[in-house]
Amino acid sequence: MKKIKIIKTFATNVAISFFFAAIFVFTTYMLFDKKINHYASLVNSFAIKQSSSKEKKTTYDLASKSLINRPLYGKKFATLKIPEINMSLSVYHGDTLDIMRYGVGHYGGSYFPGETGTIILAAHNDVGFFHEIDRLVEGSKITIEADYGTFEYEVDSYKVVKETDLDAFTIQEDEEKLIMYTCYPIRHGVVGRRTERYVVYAHRVGDTNE
C-alpha cells in the first residue's frame, strides 16, 4: 500500500509539473510571439544572405569562348528577344516543367550562348511564350542578352518533328547553333498530350563582345 501511495504521489507531482509547464509555455508564446517571429525572420534573412553570397556572378572568358562561372540551376541568366514577333522572354538554366512556367528553359546538356556549341531552348506554346515561333522565317533575327554579353542569331530553317526524334536536337561542339522548340500543334485546340514538336534552327551571326 505504501508503494502504491508513493507511485500515486509521484504521478500527481509529474502531472502538476506538466500542467504548469504548459501554462508557462503558452503564456510566454502569447507575450513574446511577435518578438519570436521577428528574431526568427532575422535568422532566416541572415541564412538567405549567406546562401546568396556563395553564388558567384556568371562570367564569360572571351579568349577561351567559355563560361568561367555558370548560372545556378533554375536561375535566370538571359533574355531572349525576337522583335519580329514582339517577343522578350526570360531564359532560365534548366528545362523542367516547373522552370518553364516562368519563361524559356535552357537544356542543361547543351551549351550556353557564346560557347561555340549548340544551345537548346524550350518553352510552352501558351500565349506569352513560344505561341508564335511558327511565324519565324529564314533570315529572322534572334538576340540573346545574357548576363555576360549579347549574342545574335539568324534563322536557317524550321520543321515539325516527333518528340522521339532525337536527331532533331543533335548537339554540336564546333559551331554555335541555336535550337528552339515547343509543342505542336501550337495554336490549335488539341486535347491530350502532344507528341510532336515545332523546331526552329538558327546560327550565330555576331555579338557585341568582340
Contacts in CASP RR format, 6 or more apart in sequence:
PFRMAT RR
TARGET T0000
AUTHOR 0000-0000-0000
METHOD contacts of the structure
MODEL  1
MKKIKIIKTFATNVAISFFFAAIFVFTTYMLFDKKINHYASLVNSFAIKQ
SSSKEKKTTYDLASKSLINRPLYGKKFATLKIPEINMSLSVYHGDTLDIM
RYGVGHYGGSYFPGETGTIILAAHNDVGFFHEIDRLVEGSKITIEADYGT
FEYEVDSYKVVKETDLDAFTIQEDEEKLIMYTCYPIRHGVVGRRTERYVV
YAHRVGDTNE
29 36 0 8 1.000
55 72 0 8 1.000
55 75 0 8 1.000
56 69 0 8 1.000
57 69 0 8 1.000
57 147 0 8 1.000
58 67 0 8 1.000
58 69 0 8 1.000
58 70 0 8 1.000
58 71 0 8 1.000
58 77 0 8 1.000
58 146 0 8 1.000
58 147 0 8 1.000
58 148 0 8 1.000
59 67 0 8 1.000
59 68 0 8 1.000
59 69 0 8 1.000
59 148 0 8 1.000
60 66 0 8 1.000
60 67 0 8 1.000
60 68 0 8 1.000
60 114 0 8 1.000
60 146 0 8 1.000
60 148 0 8 1.000
60 149 0 8 1.000
60 209 0 8 1.000
61 67 0 8 1.000
61 68 0 8 1.000
62 209 0 8 1.000
62 210 0 8 1.000
65 114 0 8 1.000
65 115 0 8 1.000
65 116 0 8 1.000
66 115 0 8 1.000
67 112 0 8 1.000
67 115 0 8 1.000
67 148 0 8 1.000
70 93 0 8 1.000
70 112 0 8 1.000
71 77 0 8 1.000
71 93 0 8 1.000
71 147 0 8 1.000
72 93 0 8 1.000
73 93 0 8 1.000
73 94 0 8 1.000
74 92 0 8 1.000
74 93 0 8 1.000
74 94 0 8 1.000
74 99 0 8 1.000
75 92 0 8 1.000
75 93 0 8 1.000
76 90 0 8 1.000
76 91 0 8 1.000
76 92 0 8 1.000
77 91 0 8 1.000
77 92 0 8 1.000
77 93 0 8 1.000
77 106 0 8 1.000
77 112 0 8 1.000
77 146 0 8 1.000
77 147 0 8 1.000
78 90 0 8 1.000
78 91 0 8 1.000
78 106 0 8 1.000
78 113 0 8 1.000
78 144 0 8 1.000
78 145 0 8 1.000
78 146 0 8 1.000
78 147 0 8 1.000
79 88 0 8 1.000
79 89 0 8 1.000
79 90 0 8 1.000
79 91 0 8 1.000
79 144 0 8 1.000
79 145 0 8 1.000
80 87 0 8 1.000
80 88 0 8 1.000
80 89 0 8 1.000
80 90 0 8 1.000
80 91 0 8 1.000
80 104 0 8 1.000
80 121 0 8 1.000
80 142 0 8 1.000
80 143 0 8 1.000
80 144 0 8 1.000
81 87 0 8 1.000
81 88 0 8 1.000
81 142 0 8 1.000
81 143 0 8 1.000
81 144 0 8 1.000
81 145 0 8 1.000
82 133 0 8 1.000
82 136 0 8 1.000
82 140 0 8 1.000
82 141 0 8 1.000
82 142 0 8 1.000
82 143 0 8 1.000
83 141 0 8 1.000
84 135 0 8 1.000
84 136 0 8 1.000
84 140 0 8 1.000
84 141 0 8 1.000
85 132 0 8 1.000
85 133 0 8 1.000
85 135 0 8 1.000
85 136 0 8 1.000
87 132 0 8 1.000
89 103 0 8 1.000
89 104 0 8 1.000
89 123 0 8 1.000
89 128 0 8 1.000
89 129 0 8 1.000
90 102 0 8 1.000
90 103 0 8 1.000
90 104 0 8 1.000
91 103 0 8 1.000
91 104 0 8 1.000
91 105 0 8 1.000
91 106 0 8 1.000
91 121 0 8 1.000
91 144 0 8 1.000
91 146 0 8 1.000
92 99 0 8 1.000
92 100 0 8 1.000
92 102 0 8 1.000
92 103 0 8 1.000
92 104 0 8 1.000
92 105 0 8 1.000
92 106 0 8 1.000
93 105 0 8 1.000
93 106 0 8 1.000
93 108 0 8 1.000
94 105 0 8 1.000
94 106 0 8 1.000
94 107 0 8 1.000
94 108 0 8 1.000
95 105 0 8 1.000
95 106 0 8 1.000
95 107 0 8 1.000
95 108 0 8 1.000
95 120 0 8 1.000
95 122 0 8 1.000
99 105 0 8 1.000
100 122 0 8 1.000
100 123 0 8 1.000
100 124 0 8 1.000
100 129 0 8 1.000
101 124 0 8 1.000
103 123 0 8 1.000
103 124 0 8 1.000
103 129 0 8 1.000
104 121 0 8 1.000
104 122 0 8 1.000
104 123 0 8 1.000
104 129 0 8 1.000
104 130 0 8 1.000
105 121 0 8 1.000
105 122 0 8 1.000
105 123 0 8 1.000
106 112 0 8 1.000
106 119 0 8 1.000
106 120 0 8 1.000
106 121 0 8 1.000
107 120 0 8 1.000
107 121 0 8 1.000
107 122 0 8 1.000
109 120 0 8 1.000
109 171 0 8 1.000
110 117 0 8 1.000
110 118 0 8 1.000
110 119 0 8 1.000
110 120 0 8 1.000
110 171 0 8 1.000
110 179 0 8 1.000
111 117 0 8 1.000
111 118 0 8 1.000
111 119 0 8 1.000
111 171 0 8 1.000
111 173 0 8 1.000
111 176 0 8 1.000
112 119 0 8 1.000
112 146 0 8 1.000
113 119 0 8 1.000
113 144 0 8 1.000
113 146 0 8 1.000
113 149 0 8 1.000
113 151 0 8 1.000
113 176 0 8 1.000
114 151 0 8 1.000
114 176 0 8 1.000
114 204 0 8 1.000
114 207 0 8 1.000
114 209 0 8 1.000
115 176 0 8 1.000
116 173 0 8 1.000
116 174 0 8 1.000
116 175 0 8 1.000
116 176 0 8 1.000
117 171 0 8 1.000
117 172 0 8 1.000
117 173 0 8 1.000
117 174 0 8 1.000
117 175 0 8 1.000
117 176 0 8 1.000
117 177 0 8 1.000
118 170 0 8 1.000
118 171 0 8 1.000
118 172 0 8 1.000
118 173 0 8 1.000
118 175 0 8 1.000
118 176 0 8 1.000
118 177 0 8 1.000
118 178 0 8 1.000
118 179 0 8 1.000
119 144 0 8 1.000
119 176 0 8 1.000
119 177 0 8 1.000
119 178 0 8 1.000
119 179 0 8 1.000
120 169 0 8 1.000
120 171 0 8 1.000
120 179 0 8 1.000
120 180 0 8 1.000
120 181 0 8 1.000
121 178 0 8 1.000
121 179 0 8 1.000
121 180 0 8 1.000
121 181 0 8 1.000
122 130 0 8 1.000
122 180 0 8 1.000
122 181 0 8 1.000
122 182 0 8 1.000
123 129 0 8 1.000
123 130 0 8 1.000
123 180 0 8 1.000
123 182 0 8 1.000
124 130 0 8 1.000
124 182 0 8 1.000
124 183 0 8 1.000
125 131 0 8 1.000
125 182 0 8 1.000
125 183 0 8 1.000
125 184 0 8 1.000
125 186 0 8 1.000
125 187 0 8 1.000
125 198 0 8 1.000
129 182 0 8 1.000
130 180 0 8 1.000
130 181 0 8 1.000
130 182 0 8 1.000
130 186 0 8 1.000
131 182 0 8 1.000
131 186 0 8 1.000
131 187 0 8 1.000
132 186 0 8 1.000
133 158 0 8 1.000
133 180 0 8 1.000
133 182 0 8 1.000
133 186 0 8 1.000
133 198 0 8 1.000
133 200 0 8 1.000
134 158 0 8 1.000
134 186 0 8 1.000
134 198 0 8 1.000
136 155 0 8 1.000
136 158 0 8 1.000
136 200 0 8 1.000
137 155 0 8 1.000
138 155 0 8 1.000
138 156 0 8 1.000
138 157 0 8 1.000
139 154 0 8 1.000
139 155 0 8 1.000
139 156 0 8 1.000
140 154 0 8 1.000
140 155 0 8 1.000
140 202 0 8 1.000
141 152 0 8 1.000
141 153 0 8 1.000
141 154 0 8 1.000
141 155 0 8 1.000
142 152 0 8 1.000
142 153 0 8 1.000
142 154 0 8 1.000
142 155 0 8 1.000
142 178 0 8 1.000
142 180 0 8 1.000
142 202 0 8 1.000
143 150 0 8 1.000
143 151 0 8 1.000
143 152 0 8 1.000
143 153 0 8 1.000
144 150 0 8 1.000
144 151 0 8 1.000
144 152 0 8 1.000
144 153 0 8 1.000
144 178 0 8 1.000
149 207 0 8 1.000
149 208 0 8 1.000
149 209 0 8 1.000
150 207 0 8 1.000
150 208 0 8 1.000
150 209 0 8 1.000
151 204 0 8 1.000
151 206 0 8 1.000
151 207 0 8 1.000
151 209 0 8 1.000
152 204 0 8 1.000
152 205 0 8 1.000
152 206 0 8 1.000
152 207 0 8 1.000
153 178 0 8 1.000
153 202 0 8 1.000
153 203 0 8 1.000
153 204 0 8 1.000
153 205 0 8 1.000
154 202 0 8 1.000
154 203 0 8 1.000
154 205 0 8 1.000
155 200 0 8 1.000
155 201 0 8 1.000
155 202 0 8 1.000
156 201 0 8 1.000
156 202 0 8 1.000
156 203 0 8 1.000
157 200 0 8 1.000
157 201 0 8 1.000
158 198 0 8 1.000
158 199 0 8 1.000
158 200 0 8 1.000
158 201 0 8 1.000
159 168 0 8 1.000
159 198 0 8 1.000
159 199 0 8 1.000
160 184 0 8 1.000
160 196 0 8 1.000
160 197 0 8 1.000
160 198 0 8 1.000
160 199 0 8 1.000
161 168 0 8 1.000
161 196 0 8 1.000
161 197 0 8 1.000
161 199 0 8 1.000
162 195 0 8 1.000
162 196 0 8 1.000
162 197 0 8 1.000
163 194 0 8 1.000
163 195 0 8 1.000
163 196 0 8 1.000
163 197 0 8 1.000
165 197 0 8 1.000
168 197 0 8 1.000
168 199 0 8 1.000
169 179 0 8 1.000
169 181 0 8 1.000
169 199 0 8 1.000
175 203 0 8 1.000
176 203 0 8 1.000
176 204 0 8 1.000
177 201 0 8 1.000
177 202 0 8 1.000
177 203 0 8 1.000
177 204 0 8 1.000
178 201 0 8 1.000
178 202 0 8 1.000
178 203 0 8 1.000
178 204 0 8 1.000
179 199 0 8 1.000
179 200 0 8 1.000
179 201 0 8 1.000
179 202 0 8 1.000
180 199 0 8 1.000
180 200 0 8 1.000
180 202 0 8 1.000
181 197 0 8 1.000
181 198 0 8 1.000
181 199 0 8 1.000
181 200 0 8 1.000
182 197 0 8 1.000
182 198 0 8 1.000
183 194 0 8 1.000
183 196 0 8 1.000
183 197 0 8 1.000
183 198 0 8 1.000
184 194 0 8 1.000
184 196 0 8 1.000
184 197 0 8 1.000
184 198 0 8 1.000
185 194 0 8 1.000
185 196 0 8 1.000
186 198 0 8 1.000
END
